[in-house]
């Protein structure tokens, strides 16, 4: 191989020129002339973009879109990648220390708020970061006279490391960034991280406009009784706020048999179960029974194309903590008390609680779910409402719209809308909580119904306009 520096022909496969010691077959950085042997796509000395695995895709923002093959990076190149990610994600000026004797300080971030954040980078995809690494960073933070630090890893964090970081009592804050959090930050800076076997990108659903939301409500409002105007004619939707809620979607399998001396008493075999967990706290999202059907598909999240008025929550959990929370919730859901008969014909009870090792997490996706805070107006009545979009459905929560104004119970089937005030009630066939004007057939709630005597003992139900036209005494039903 011919050396680019001295033109000496080398027959050795050492990778270095036997005459001048130059690196053979490397990729020379145009900025600092450092020769790089890795195919990561970045100069390991100055961080400049090389021609390896970094692909220039578009110029949609001030930064070029890049794809980085994470599996090809060594430890020093991973530090360079982290430096670029924090800079392009807008964290501030990033100073790279690096090296073997860095004292737990690979990067120092100088934020626009004059804060100093110490960052330790660990490219260890098959290893777990233990408590000593966190303690080392803790010491580095104190020596740098600051109070913030971050550990970034392509692997996992041990439970001891998480506990140590969470229980610091001296005012120091250490955040633990796993691969999913790093990918989220990279997307903000137009850097797409690629690794074998995992899709680490953040997805979302297209945000709906006011007209789209009104159209989605048609399917729910059709199941109503309303006259002379239909519920869709009376509906007025006001969008108060739109936010993107960070969630983790877990695709889970669970398999376990419960056996006693009497034999098999219970079994659980479920495949490809889909669950959504809150991105900040990790609790399981419980969707209400009321929802709007929709046909949707996820798209790659692009912050540069997101309206500034849309509020977005963060992904805050590392993979170790998230995995524990997912398995705990699955175990809790499938724990059941089983009654069975023994061989002696006696009845027994056994608590069948699945073991966490029998819960398999097949896939984890980071999805920003659009959340709409609405005000639904029907005549004089306003109803608050929150819609949270997930796969194939828009879940309805935090609303009084489906509660009967008379008994306050949730209406599960057909409902009646009062055409005088906008109250929602059970239909007359379900319960005696609503009425129909016997003159004009107007749908009424008890608050808007009047009556006159009919055949002395019976009541004739009328709406207020029909009652005003009657010569008889005006009497309210309640």
WORAQUI-V625396 format. One record per residue. N is the residue number from 1. RES is the residue in one small letter. SS is DSSP state (H for helix, E for strand, L for the rest). Layout:
BEGIN
N_RES_SS + N_RES_SS
END
This chain:
BEGIN
1_x_L + 2_x_E + 3_x_L + 4_x_L + 5_x_L + 6_x_L + 7_x_L + 8_x_L + 9_x_E + 10_x_L + 11_x_L + 12_x_L + 13_x_L + 14_x_L + 15_x_L + 16_x_E + 17_x_L + 18_x_L + 19_x_L + 20_x_L + 21_x_L + 22_x_L + 23_x_E + 24_x_L + 25_x_L + 26_x_L + 27_x_E + 28_x_E + 29_x_L + 30_x_L + 31_x_L + 32_x_L + 33_x_L + 34_x_L + 35_x_E + 36_x_E + 37_x_L + 38_x_L + 39_x_L + 40_x_L + 41_x_L + 42_x_E + 43_x_L + 44_x_L + 45_x_L + 46_x_L + 47_x_L + 48_x_L + 49_x_E + 50_x_L + 51_x_L + 52_x_L + 53_x_L + 54_x_L + 55_x_L + 56_x_L + 57_x_L + 58_x_L + 59_x_L + 60_x_L + 61_x_L + 62_x_L + 63_x_L + 64_x_L + 65_x_L + 66_x_E + 67_x_E + 68_x_E + 69_x_E + 70_x_H + 71_x_H + 72_x_H + 73_x_L + 74_x_L + 75_x_H + 76_x_H + 77_x_H + 78_x_H + 79_x_H + 80_x_H + 81_x_H + 82_x_H + 83_x_H + 84_x_H + 85_x_H + 86_x_H + 87_x_H + 88_x_H + 89_x_L + 90_x_L + 91_x_L + 92_x_L + 93_x_E + 94_x_E + 95_x_E + 96_x_E + 97_x_L + 98_x_L + 99_x_L + 100_x_L + 101_x_L + 102_x_L + 103_x_L + 104_x_L + 105_x_L + 106_x_L + 107_x_E + 108_x_E + 109_x_E + 110_x_E + 111_x_L + 112_x_L + 113_x_L + 114_x_L + 115_x_L + 116_x_E + 117_x_E + 118_x_E + 119_x_E + 120_x_E + 121_x_E + 122_x_E + 123_x_L + 124_x_L + 125_x_L + 126_x_L + 127_x_L + 128_x_E + 129_x_E + 130_x_L + 131_x_H + 132_x_H + 133_x_H + 134_x_H + 135_x_H + 136_x_H + 137_x_H + 138_x_H + 139_x_H + 140_x_H + 141_x_H + 142_x_H + 143_x_H + 144_x_L + 145_x_L + 146_x_L + 147_x_L + 148_x_E + 149_x_E + 150_x_E + 151_x_E + 152_x_E + 153_x_E + 154_x_L + 155_x_L + 156_x_E + 157_x_E + 158_x_L + 159_x_H + 160_x_H + 161_x_H + 162_x_H + 163_x_H + 164_x_H + 165_x_H + 166_x_H + 167_x_L + 168_x_L + 169_x_L + 170_x_L + 171_x_L + 172_x_L + 173_x_E + 174_x_E + 175_x_E + 176_x_E + 177_x_E + 178_x_L + 179_x_H + 180_x_H + 181_x_H + 182_x_H + 183_x_H + 184_x_H + 185_x_H + 186_x_H + 187_x_H + 188_x_H + 189_x_L + 190_x_L + 191_x_E + 192_x_E + 193_x_E + 194_x_E + 195_x_E + 196_x_L + 197_x_L + 198_x_E + 199_x_L + 200_x_L + 201_x_L + 202_x_E + 203_x_E + 204_x_E + 205_x_L + 206_x_L + 207_x_L + 208_x_L + 209_x_L + 210_x_H + 211_x_H + 212_x_H + 213_x_H + 214_x_H + 215_x_H + 216_x_H + 217_x_L + 218_x_H + 219_x_H + 220_x_H + 221_x_H + 222_x_L + 223_x_L + 224_x_E + 225_x_E + 226_x_L + 227_x_L + 228_x_L + 229_x_L + 230_x_L + 231_x_H + 232_x_H + 233_x_H + 234_x_H + 235_x_E + 236_x_E + 237_x_E + 238_x_E + 239_x_E + 240_x_E + 241_x_E + 242_x_E + 243_x_E + 244_x_E + 245_x_E + 246_x_E + 247_x_E + 248_x_E + 249_x_E + 250_x_E + 251_x_E + 252_x_E + 253_x_E + 254_x_E + 255_x_E + 256_x_E + 257_x_E + 258_x_E + 259_x_E + 260_x_E + 261_x_L + 262_x_L + 263_x_E + 264_x_E + 265_x_E + 266_x_E + 267_x_E + 268_x_E + 269_x_E + 270_x_E + 271_x_E + 272_x_E + 273_x_E + 274_x_E + 275_x_E + 276_x_E + 277_x_E + 278_x_E + 279_x_L + 280_x_L + 281_x_L + 282_x_L + 283_x_L + 284_x_E + 285_x_L + 286_x_L + 287_x_L + 288_x_L + 289_x_L + 290_x_L + 291_x_E + 292_x_E + 293_x_E + 294_x_L + 295_x_L + 296_x_L + 297_x_L + 298_x_L + 299_x_E + 300_x_E + 301_x_L + 302_x_L + 303_x_H + 304_x_H + 305_x_H + 306_x_L + 307_x_L + 308_x_L + 309_x_L + 310_x_L + 311_x_E + 312_x_E + 313_x_L + 314_x_L + 315_x_L + 316_x_L + 317_x_L + 318_x_L + 319_x_H + 320_x_H + 321_x_H + 322_x_H + 323_x_H + 324_x_H + 325_x_H + 326_x_H + 327_x_H + 328_x_H + 329_x_H + 330_x_H + 331_x_H + 332_x_H + 333_x_H + 334_x_H + 335_x_L + 336_x_E + 337_x_E + 338_x_E + 339_x_E + 340_x_E + 341_x_E + 342_x_L + 343_x_L + 344_x_L + 345_x_L + 346_x_L + 347_x_E + 348_x_E + 349_x_E + 350_x_E + 351_x_E + 352_x_E + 353_x_L + 354_x_L + 355_x_L + 356_x_H + 357_x_H + 358_x_H + 359_x_E + 360_x_E + 361_x_E + 362_x_E + 363_x_E + 364_x_E + 365_x_E + 366_x_E + 367_x_E + 368_x_E + 369_x_E + 370_x_E + 371_x_E + 372_x_E + 373_x_E + 374_x_E + 375_x_E + 376_x_E + 377_x_E + 378_x_E + 379_x_L + 380_x_L + 381_x_E + 382_x_E + 383_x_E + 384_x_E + 385_x_E + 386_x_E + 387_x_E + 388_x_E + 389_x_E + 390_x_E + 391_x_L + 392_x_L + 393_x_E + 394_x_E + 395_x_E + 396_x_E + 397_x_E + 398_x_L + 399_x_L + 400_x_L + 401_x_L + 402_x_L + 403_x_E + 404_x_L + 405_x_L + 406_x_L + 407_x_L + 408_x_L + 409_x_L + 410_x_E + 411_x_L + 412_x_L + 413_x_L + 414_x_L + 415_x_E + 416_x_E + 417_x_E + 418_x_L + 419_x_L + 420_x_L + 421_x_L + 422_x_L + 423_x_L + 424_x_E + 425_x_E + 426_x_E + 427_x_L + 428_x_L + 429_x_L + 430_x_L + 431_x_L + 432_x_L + 433_x_L + 434_x_E + 435_x_E + 436_x_E + 437_x_L + 438_x_L + 439_x_L + 440_x_L + 441_x_L + 442_x_L + 443_x_E + 444_x_E + 445_x_E + 446_x_H + 447_x_H + 448_x_H + 449_x_L + 450_x_E + 451_x_E + 452_x_E + 453_x_E + 454_x_E + 455_x_L + 456_x_L + 457_x_L + 458_x_E + 459_x_E + 460_x_E + 461_x_E + 462_x_E + 463_x_L + 464_x_H + 465_x_H + 466_x_H + 467_x_H + 468_x_H + 469_x_H + 470_x_L + 471_x_L + 472_x_L + 473_x_L + 474_x_L + 475_x_E + 476_x_E + 477_x_L + 478_x_L
END
